[in-house]
Amino acid sequence: MLTAPDASLEKEAIRIIKKMPRWSPGEMGGQPVRTWVDKVLRFRPQRASSY
């Protein structure tokens, strides 16, 4: 489940995950099995540059 405090952060998280390499399906004993992956993405605000 994807939750984000702001729509722009949600959009960026989706963009990052789509850029990941293709994942290999789960296998057990040579047979495909259902798997679950949790991926935590943390965003930190950037400091404003001083002029």
C-alpha distance matrix in Angstrom:
0.0 3.7 6.5 10.0 13.4 14.9 14.4 16.5 14.3 11.2 13.8 15.1 12.0 11.7 15.5 15.5 13.2 15.4 18.4 17.7 20.2 19.4 18.1 20.4 19.5 19.8 23.3 25.3 29.0 28.8 26.5 23.0 20.5 16.8 14.9 11.5 10.8 9.1 10.1 10.9 12.5 15.0 17.0 20.5 22.8 25.9 29.2 31.4 34.4 37.7 40.5
3.7 0.0 3.8 6.7 10.4 11.4 10.9 12.8 10.6 7.5 10.3 11.7 8.8 9.0 12.7 13.0 11.5 13.8 16.6 16.5 19.5 19.3 18.6 21.4 21.1 21.8 25.5 27.7 31.5 31.0 29.0 25.4 23.2 19.6 17.5 14.1 12.5 10.2 9.8 9.8 10.3 12.5 14.0 17.5 19.5 22.6 25.9 27.9 30.9 34.2 37.0
6.5 3.8 0.0 3.8 6.9 8.8 9.3 11.6 9.3 7.1 10.7 12.0 9.8 11.0 14.4 14.7 14.0 16.5 19.0 19.2 22.4 22.6 22.0 24.9 24.7 25.2 28.9 31.0 34.7 34.5 32.5 29.0 26.6 23.0 20.7 17.1 15.4 12.6 11.9 10.6 10.6 11.7 12.7 15.8 17.5 20.8 23.9 25.9 29.1 32.2 35.0
10.0 6.7 3.8 0.0 3.8 5.4 6.8 8.6 6.2 5.4 9.1 10.1 8.8 10.8 13.6 14.0 14.3 16.7 18.8 19.4 23.0 23.7 23.5 26.7 27.0 27.7 31.5 33.7 37.4 37.1 35.3 31.8 29.6 26.1 23.6 20.1 17.9 14.9 13.3 11.2 10.0 10.2 10.2 13.0 14.1 17.5 20.5 22.3 25.6 28.6 31.4
13.4 10.4 6.9 3.8 0.0 3.8 7.0 8.8 7.3 7.9 11.2 12.1 11.7 14.0 16.3 16.8 17.6 20.0 21.8 22.7 26.3 27.3 27.2 30.4 30.8 31.4 35.2 37.3 41.0 40.8 39.1 35.5 33.2 29.8 27.3 23.6 21.4 18.2 16.6 14.0 12.5 11.6 10.7 12.6 12.9 16.4 19.0 20.5 24.0 26.7 29.5
14.9 11.4 8.8 5.4 3.8 0.0 3.8 5.5 5.4 6.5 8.9 10.2 10.9 12.8 14.6 15.7 17.1 18.8 20.6 22.1 25.8 26.9 27.3 30.7 31.3 32.4 36.2 38.6 42.3 41.7 40.0 36.3 34.4 30.9 28.6 25.1 22.8 19.9 17.9 15.8 13.6 13.0 11.3 13.1 12.8 15.8 18.5 19.4 22.8 25.6 28.0
14.4 10.9 9.3 6.8 7.0 3.8 0.0 3.8 5.5 5.0 6.2 8.7 9.9 10.7 12.4 14.4 15.6 16.7 18.7 20.6 24.2 25.1 25.8 29.3 29.8 31.3 35.1 37.8 41.4 40.5 38.6 34.9 33.2 29.9 27.8 24.5 22.4 20.0 18.1 16.6 14.4 14.6 13.1 15.4 15.2 17.7 20.7 21.4 24.5 27.4 29.6
16.5 12.8 11.6 8.6 8.8 5.5 3.8 0.0 3.8 5.4 5.1 6.3 8.7 10.0 10.6 12.4 14.5 15.5 16.9 19.1 22.8 24.1 25.2 28.9 29.9 31.6 35.4 38.2 41.8 40.7 39.2 35.5 34.1 30.9 28.6 25.5 22.9 20.6 18.0 16.4 13.6 13.6 11.3 13.4 12.9 14.9 18.0 18.5 21.4 24.5 26.5
14.3 10.6 9.3 6.2 7.3 5.4 5.5 3.8 0.0 3.8 5.4 5.0 6.1 8.7 9.8 10.5 12.4 14.3 15.5 17.1 20.9 22.3 23.0 26.7 27.7 29.1 32.9 35.5 39.1 38.3 36.9 33.4 31.7 28.6 26.0 22.7 20.0 17.4 14.7 12.8 9.9 9.8 8.0 10.6 11.0 13.5 16.9 18.2 21.1 24.4 26.8
11.2 7.5 7.1 5.4 7.9 6.5 5.0 5.4 3.8 0.0 3.8 5.4 5.1 6.3 8.7 10.0 10.8 12.4 14.5 16.0 19.5 20.4 21.0 24.5 25.2 26.6 30.4 33.1 36.7 35.8 34.2 30.5 28.9 25.6 23.3 20.1 17.7 15.5 13.3 12.1 10.0 11.2 10.5 13.7 14.6 17.2 20.6 22.0 24.9 28.2 30.6
13.8 10.3 10.7 9.1 11.2 8.9 6.2 5.1 5.4 3.8 0.0 3.8 5.5 5.3 6.3 8.8 10.2 10.7 12.7 14.9 18.4 19.4 20.7 24.3 25.2 27.2 31.0 33.9 37.4 36.1 34.6 30.9 29.7 26.7 24.6 21.7 19.3 17.6 15.1 14.5 12.1 13.5 12.3 15.4 15.9 17.8 21.3 22.2 24.7 28.1 30.1
15.1 11.7 12.0 10.1 12.1 10.2 8.7 6.3 5.0 5.4 3.8 0.0 3.8 5.4 5.0 6.2 8.7 9.9 10.8 12.9 16.6 18.3 19.6 23.4 24.8 26.7 30.4 33.4 36.8 35.6 34.4 30.9 29.8 27.0 24.5 21.6 18.7 16.9 13.8 13.0 9.9 11.1 9.7 12.7 13.5 15.0 18.7 19.9 22.2 25.8 27.9
12.0 8.8 9.8 8.8 11.7 10.9 9.9 8.7 6.1 5.1 5.5 3.8 0.0 3.8 5.4 5.2 6.3 8.7 10.1 11.2 14.9 16.3 16.9 20.6 21.8 23.4 27.2 30.0 33.5 32.5 31.3 27.7 26.4 23.6 20.9 17.9 15.0 13.1 10.1 9.5 7.0 9.2 9.2 12.8 14.5 16.6 20.3 22.1 24.5 28.0 30.5
11.7 9.0 11.0 10.8 14.0 12.8 10.7 10.0 8.7 6.3 5.3 5.4 3.8 0.0 3.8 5.5 5.2 6.2 8.7 10.3 13.6 14.4 15.4 19.0 20.1 22.1 25.8 28.9 32.3 31.0 29.5 25.9 24.9 22.0 19.8 17.3 14.8 13.7 11.3 11.9 10.2 12.8 13.0 16.6 18.1 20.0 23.7 25.2 27.5 31.1 33.3
15.5 12.7 14.4 13.6 16.3 14.6 12.4 10.6 9.8 8.7 6.3 5.0 5.4 3.8 0.0 3.8 5.6 5.2 6.5 9.2 12.5 14.0 15.8 19.6 21.2 23.6 27.2 30.5 33.7 32.1 31.0 27.5 26.9 24.4 22.2 19.9 17.2 16.3 13.5 14.0 11.6 13.9 13.5 16.7 17.9 19.1 22.8 24.0 25.9 29.6 31.5
15.5 13.0 14.7 14.0 16.8 15.7 14.4 12.4 10.5 10.0 8.8 6.2 5.2 5.5 3.8 0.0 3.8 5.5 5.3 6.8 10.6 12.7 14.1 17.9 19.8 21.9 25.5 28.7 31.9 30.5 29.7 26.4 25.7 23.4 20.7 18.4 15.3 14.3 11.0 11.5 9.1 11.6 11.8 15.0 16.8 17.9 21.6 23.4 25.1 28.9 31.0
13.2 11.5 14.0 14.3 17.6 17.1 15.6 14.5 12.4 10.8 10.2 8.7 6.3 5.2 5.6 3.8 0.0 3.8 5.4 5.3 8.8 10.0 10.9 14.7 16.3 18.3 22.0 25.2 28.4 27.0 26.1 22.7 21.9 19.6 17.1 14.9 12.0 11.6 9.0 10.6 9.4 12.8 13.9 17.4 19.6 21.1 24.8 26.8 28.7 32.4 34.7
15.4 13.8 16.5 16.7 20.0 18.8 16.7 15.5 14.3 12.4 10.7 9.9 8.7 6.2 5.2 5.5 3.8 0.0 3.8 5.5 8.1 8.9 11.0 14.6 16.4 19.1 22.6 26.0 29.1 27.2 26.2 22.8 22.5 20.5 18.5 16.9 14.5 14.7 12.5 14.3 13.1 16.3 16.9 20.3 22.1 23.3 27.0 28.6 30.3 34.0 36.0
18.4 16.6 19.0 18.8 21.8 20.6 18.7 16.9 15.5 14.5 12.7 10.8 10.1 8.7 6.5 5.3 5.4 3.8 0.0 3.8 6.6 8.9 11.4 15.0 17.5 20.2 23.5 27.0 29.8 27.9 27.4 24.3 24.3 22.6 20.4 18.9 16.1 16.4 13.7 15.2 13.6 16.4 16.8 19.8 21.6 22.2 25.9 27.5 28.7 32.5 34.4
17.7 16.5 19.2 19.4 22.7 22.1 20.6 19.1 17.1 16.0 14.9 12.9 11.2 10.3 9.2 6.8 5.3 5.5 3.8 0.0 3.8 6.5 8.2 11.9 14.6 17.0 20.3 23.6 26.5 24.7 24.4 21.4 21.4 19.9 17.5 16.2 13.3 14.0 11.5 13.6 12.8 15.9 17.2 20.2 22.6 23.4 27.1 29.1 30.4 34.2 36.3
20.2 19.5 22.4 23.0 26.3 25.8 24.2 22.8 20.9 19.5 18.4 16.6 14.9 13.6 12.5 10.6 8.8 8.1 6.6 3.8 0.0 3.8 6.3 9.4 12.6 15.3 18.2 21.6 24.2 22.1 22.1 19.4 20.0 19.1 17.0 16.6 14.2 15.7 13.9 16.5 16.1 19.4 20.8 23.8 26.3 26.9 30.5 32.6 33.7 37.4 39.5
19.4 19.3 22.6 23.7 27.3 26.9 25.1 24.1 22.3 20.4 19.4 18.3 16.3 14.4 14.0 12.7 10.0 8.9 8.9 6.5 3.8 0.0 3.8 6.6 9.4 12.6 15.5 19.1 21.6 19.3 19.0 16.1 17.0 16.2 14.7 14.8 13.2 15.4 14.4 17.6 17.8 21.3 23.0 26.3 28.8 29.8 33.5 35.5 36.9 40.6 42.7
18.1 18.6 22.0 23.5 27.2 27.3 25.8 25.2 23.0 21.0 20.7 19.6 16.9 15.4 15.8 14.1 10.9 11.0 11.4 8.2 6.3 3.8 0.0 3.8 6.4 9.1 12.2 15.7 18.5 16.6 16.2 13.3 13.7 13.1 11.2 11.6 10.3 13.0 12.8 16.3 17.3 20.9 23.2 26.5 29.3 30.6 34.3 36.6 38.1 41.9 44.2
20.4 21.4 24.9 26.7 30.4 30.7 29.3 28.9 26.7 24.5 24.3 23.4 20.6 19.0 19.6 17.9 14.7 14.6 15.0 11.9 9.4 6.6 3.8 0.0 3.8 6.5 8.9 12.6 15.0 12.9 12.8 10.3 11.4 11.7 10.5 12.1 11.7 15.0 15.4 19.0 20.5 24.1 26.6 29.8 32.8 34.2 37.7 40.2 41.7 45.4 47.8
19.5 21.1 24.7 27.0 30.8 31.3 29.8 29.9 27.7 25.2 25.2 24.8 21.8 20.1 21.2 19.8 16.3 16.4 17.5 14.6 12.6 9.4 6.4 3.8 0.0 3.8 6.5 10.2 12.9 11.0 9.9 6.9 7.8 8.2 7.9 10.3 11.1 14.8 16.1 19.8 21.8 25.4 28.1 31.5 34.5 36.2 39.8 42.3 44.0 47.7 50.2
19.8 21.8 25.2 27.7 31.4 32.4 31.3 31.6 29.1 26.6 27.2 26.7 23.4 22.1 23.6 21.9 18.3 19.1 20.2 17.0 15.3 12.6 9.1 6.5 3.8 0.0 3.8 7.0 10.2 9.3 8.3 5.7 5.4 6.4 5.9 9.0 10.5 14.2 16.2 19.9 22.3 25.8 28.8 32.2 35.4 37.2 40.8 43.5 45.3 49.0 51.6
23.3 25.5 28.9 31.5 35.2 36.2 35.1 35.4 32.9 30.4 31.0 30.4 27.2 25.8 27.2 25.5 22.0 22.6 23.5 20.3 18.2 15.5 12.2 8.9 6.5 3.8 0.0 3.8 6.5 5.7 5.2 4.4 5.3 8.2 8.7 12.2 14.0 17.7 19.7 23.4 25.9 29.4 32.4 35.7 39.0 40.8 44.2 47.0 48.8 52.4 55.1
25.3 27.7 31.0 33.7 37.3 38.6 37.8 38.2 35.5 33.1 33.9 33.4 30.0 28.9 30.5 28.7 25.2 26.0 27.0 23.6 21.6 19.1 15.7 12.6 10.2 7.0 3.8 0.0 3.8 5.3 5.3 6.5 6.4 9.7 10.4 13.9 16.0 19.4 21.9 25.3 28.2 31.4 34.7 37.9 41.3 43.2 46.5 49.5 51.3 54.9 57.7
29.0 31.5 34.7 37.4 41.0 42.3 41.4 41.8 39.1 36.7 37.4 36.8 33.5 32.3 33.7 31.9 28.4 29.1 29.8 26.5 24.2 21.6 18.5 15.0 12.9 10.2 6.5 3.8 0.0 3.8 5.5 8.4 9.4 13.0 14.1 17.6 19.7 23.2 25.5 28.9 31.7 35.0 38.2 41.3 44.8 46.5 49.9 52.8 54.5 58.1 60.9
28.8 31.0 34.5 37.1 40.8 41.7 40.5 40.7 38.3 35.8 36.1 35.6 32.5 31.0 32.1 30.5 27.0 27.2 27.9 24.7 22.1 19.3 16.6 12.9 11.0 9.3 5.7 5.3 3.8 0.0 3.8 6.8 9.3 12.9 14.2 17.8 19.6 23.3 25.3 28.9 31.4 34.8 37.8 41.0 44.4 46.0 49.4 52.2 53.8 57.4 60.0
26.5 29.0 32.5 35.3 39.1 40.0 38.6 39.2 36.9 34.2 34.6 34.4 31.3 29.5 31.0 29.7 26.1 26.2 27.4 24.4 22.1 19.0 16.2 12.8 9.9 8.3 5.2 5.3 5.5 3.8 0.0 3.8 6.4 10.1 12.2 16.0 18.3 22.1 24.4 28.0 30.6 34.1 37.1 40.5 43.7 45.5 49.1 51.7 53.5 57.2 59.8
23.0 25.4 29.0 31.8 35.5 36.3 34.9 35.5 33.4 30.5 30.9 30.9 27.7 25.9 27.5 26.4 22.7 22.8 24.3 21.4 19.4 16.1 13.3 10.3 6.9 5.7 4.4 6.5 8.4 6.8 3.8 0.0 3.8 7.0 9.2 12.9 15.3 19.0 21.3 25.0 27.4 31.0 33.9 37.4 40.5 42.4 46.0 48.6 50.5 54.2 56.8
20.5 23.2 26.6 29.6 33.2 34.4 33.2 34.1 31.7 28.9 29.7 29.8 26.4 24.9 26.9 25.7 21.9 22.5 24.3 21.4 20.0 17.0 13.7 11.4 7.8 5.4 5.3 6.4 9.4 9.3 6.4 3.8 0.0 3.8 6.3 10.0 13.0 16.6 19.3 22.8 25.6 29.1 32.2 35.6 38.8 41.0 44.5 47.2 49.3 52.9 55.6
16.8 19.6 23.0 26.1 29.8 30.9 29.9 30.9 28.6 25.6 26.7 27.0 23.6 22.0 24.4 23.4 19.6 20.5 22.6 19.9 19.1 16.2 13.1 11.7 8.2 6.4 8.2 9.7 13.0 12.9 10.1 7.0 3.8 0.0 3.8 7.0 10.3 13.7 16.6 20.1 22.9 26.4 29.4 32.9 36.0 38.4 41.9 44.5 46.8 50.4 53.1
14.9 17.5 20.7 23.6 27.3 28.6 27.8 28.6 26.0 23.3 24.6 24.5 20.9 19.8 22.2 20.7 17.1 18.5 20.4 17.5 17.0 14.7 11.2 10.5 7.9 5.9 8.7 10.4 14.1 14.2 12.2 9.2 6.3 3.8 0.0 3.8 6.8 10.3 13.2 16.6 19.5 23.0 26.1 29.5 32.8 35.1 38.5 41.3 43.5 47.1 49.9
11.5 14.1 17.1 20.1 23.6 25.1 24.5 25.5 22.7 20.1 21.7 21.6 17.9 17.3 19.9 18.4 14.9 16.9 18.9 16.2 16.6 14.8 11.6 12.1 10.3 9.0 12.2 13.9 17.6 17.8 16.0 12.9 10.0 7.0 3.8 0.0 3.8 6.8 9.9 13.2 16.3 19.6 22.7 26.2 29.4 31.8 35.3 38.0 40.4 43.9 46.8
10.8 12.5 15.4 17.9 21.4 22.8 22.4 22.9 20.0 17.7 19.3 18.7 15.0 14.8 17.2 15.3 12.0 14.5 16.1 13.3 14.2 13.2 10.3 11.7 11.1 10.5 14.0 16.0 19.7 19.6 18.3 15.3 13.0 10.3 6.8 3.8 0.0 3.8 6.4 9.9 12.8 16.2 19.4 22.7 26.0 28.3 31.8 34.6 36.9 40.4 43.3
9.1 10.2 12.6 14.9 18.2 19.9 20.0 20.6 17.4 15.5 17.6 16.9 13.1 13.7 16.3 14.3 11.6 14.7 16.4 14.0 15.7 15.4 13.0 15.0 14.8 14.2 17.7 19.4 23.2 23.3 22.1 19.0 16.6 13.7 10.3 6.8 3.8 0.0 3.8 6.5 9.8 12.9 16.3 19.6 22.8 25.4 28.7 31.6 34.1 37.5 40.5
10.1 9.8 11.9 13.3 16.6 17.9 18.1 18.0 14.7 13.3 15.1 13.8 10.1 11.3 13.5 11.0 9.0 12.5 13.7 11.5 13.9 14.4 12.8 15.4 16.1 16.2 19.7 21.9 25.5 25.3 24.4 21.3 19.3 16.6 13.2 9.9 6.4 3.8 0.0 3.8 6.4 9.8 13.0 16.4 19.7 22.0 25.4 28.2 30.6 34.0 37.0
10.9 9.8 10.6 11.2 14.0 15.8 16.6 16.4 12.8 12.1 14.5 13.0 9.5 11.9 14.0 11.5 10.6 14.3 15.2 13.6 16.5 17.6 16.3 19.0 19.8 19.9 23.4 25.3 28.9 28.9 28.0 25.0 22.8 20.1 16.6 13.2 9.9 6.5 3.8 0.0 3.8 6.4 9.9 13.1 16.4 19.0 22.3 25.2 27.7 31.0 34.2
12.5 10.3 10.6 10.0 12.5 13.6 14.4 13.6 9.9 10.0 12.1 9.9 7.0 10.2 11.6 9.1 9.4 13.1 13.6 12.8 16.1 17.8 17.3 20.5 21.8 22.3 25.9 28.2 31.7 31.4 30.6 27.4 25.6 22.9 19.5 16.3 12.8 9.8 6.4 3.8 0.0 3.8 6.6 10.0 13.2 15.6 19.0 21.8 24.2 27.7 30.7
15.0 12.5 11.7 10.2 11.6 13.0 14.6 13.6 9.8 11.2 13.5 11.1 9.2 12.8 13.9 11.6 12.8 16.3 16.4 15.9 19.4 21.3 20.9 24.1 25.4 25.8 29.4 31.4 35.0 34.8 34.1 31.0 29.1 26.4 23.0 19.6 16.2 12.9 9.8 6.4 3.8 0.0 3.8 6.6 10.1 12.7 15.8 18.8 21.4 24.7 27.9
17.0 14.0 12.7 10.2 10.7 11.3 13.1 11.3 8.0 10.5 12.3 9.7 9.2 13.0 13.5 11.8 13.9 16.9 16.8 17.2 20.8 23.0 23.2 26.6 28.1 28.8 32.4 34.7 38.2 37.8 37.1 33.9 32.2 29.4 26.1 22.7 19.4 16.3 13.0 9.9 6.6 3.8 0.0 3.8 6.7 9.3 12.7 15.4 18.1 21.4 24.5
20.5 17.5 15.8 13.0 12.6 13.1 15.4 13.4 10.6 13.7 15.4 12.7 12.8 16.6 16.7 15.0 17.4 20.3 19.8 20.2 23.8 26.3 26.5 29.8 31.5 32.2 35.7 37.9 41.3 41.0 40.5 37.4 35.6 32.9 29.5 26.2 22.7 19.6 16.4 13.1 10.0 6.6 3.8 0.0 3.8 6.3 9.3 12.3 15.1 18.2 21.5
22.8 19.5 17.5 14.1 12.9 12.8 15.2 12.9 11.0 14.6 15.9 13.5 14.5 18.1 17.9 16.8 19.6 22.1 21.6 22.6 26.3 28.8 29.3 32.8 34.5 35.4 39.0 41.3 44.8 44.4 43.7 40.5 38.8 36.0 32.8 29.4 26.0 22.8 19.7 16.4 13.2 10.1 6.7 3.8 0.0 3.8 6.5 9.0 12.1 15.1 18.3
25.9 22.6 20.8 17.5 16.4 15.8 17.7 14.9 13.5 17.2 17.8 15.0 16.6 20.0 19.1 17.9 21.1 23.3 22.2 23.4 26.9 29.8 30.6 34.2 36.2 37.2 40.8 43.2 46.5 46.0 45.5 42.4 41.0 38.4 35.1 31.8 28.3 25.4 22.0 19.0 15.6 12.7 9.3 6.3 3.8 0.0 3.8 6.3 8.8 12.1 15.2
29.2 25.9 23.9 20.5 19.0 18.5 20.7 18.0 16.9 20.6 21.3 18.7 20.3 23.7 22.8 21.6 24.8 27.0 25.9 27.1 30.5 33.5 34.3 37.7 39.8 40.8 44.2 46.5 49.9 49.4 49.1 46.0 44.5 41.9 38.5 35.3 31.8 28.7 25.4 22.3 19.0 15.8 12.7 9.3 6.5 3.8 0.0 3.8 6.2 8.9 12.4
31.4 27.9 25.9 22.3 20.5 19.4 21.4 18.5 18.2 22.0 22.2 19.9 22.1 25.2 24.0 23.4 26.8 28.6 27.5 29.1 32.6 35.5 36.6 40.2 42.3 43.5 47.0 49.5 52.8 52.2 51.7 48.6 47.2 44.5 41.3 38.0 34.6 31.6 28.2 25.2 21.8 18.8 15.4 12.3 9.0 6.3 3.8 0.0 3.8 6.3 9.4
34.4 30.9 29.1 25.6 24.0 22.8 24.5 21.4 21.1 24.9 24.7 22.2 24.5 27.5 25.9 25.1 28.7 30.3 28.7 30.4 33.7 36.9 38.1 41.7 44.0 45.3 48.8 51.3 54.5 53.8 53.5 50.5 49.3 46.8 43.5 40.4 36.9 34.1 30.6 27.7 24.2 21.4 18.1 15.1 12.1 8.8 6.2 3.8 0.0 3.8 6.5
37.7 34.2 32.2 28.6 26.7 25.6 27.4 24.5 24.4 28.2 28.1 25.8 28.0 31.1 29.6 28.9 32.4 34.0 32.5 34.2 37.4 40.6 41.9 45.4 47.7 49.0 52.4 54.9 58.1 57.4 57.2 54.2 52.9 50.4 47.1 43.9 40.4 37.5 34.0 31.0 27.7 24.7 21.4 18.2 15.1 12.1 8.9 6.3 3.8 0.0 3.8
40.5 37.0 35.0 31.4 29.5 28.0 29.6 26.5 26.8 30.6 30.1 27.9 30.5 33.3 31.5 31.0 34.7 36.0 34.4 36.3 39.5 42.7 44.2 47.8 50.2 51.6 55.1 57.7 60.9 60.0 59.8 56.8 55.6 53.1 49.9 46.8 43.3 40.5 37.0 34.2 30.7 27.9 24.5 21.5 18.3 15.2 12.4 9.4 6.5 3.8 0.0
